[in-house]
Amino acid sequence: MNNKKKLSEEEIQEKIRKVDGTMAQEGMPLTEEIKKKLYNCITGKSTYEQERKKVIEKYRRIYG
């Protein structure tokens, strides 16, 4: 979000609702944890790459 227009809280929540709705149609609604990750990525608190790395590390610890 470096050079993009800053989104309002309402716009951010709407984006997350749209993704959740789409995923729910496929039988995979978002968990609160995933919604938080999306929120952090949209607001610039985190990046896709950072969140992806966290998920991979989590499952490597669980499954080796």
Order of alpha helices (4+ residues) and beta strands (2+ residues): alpha-alpha-alpha
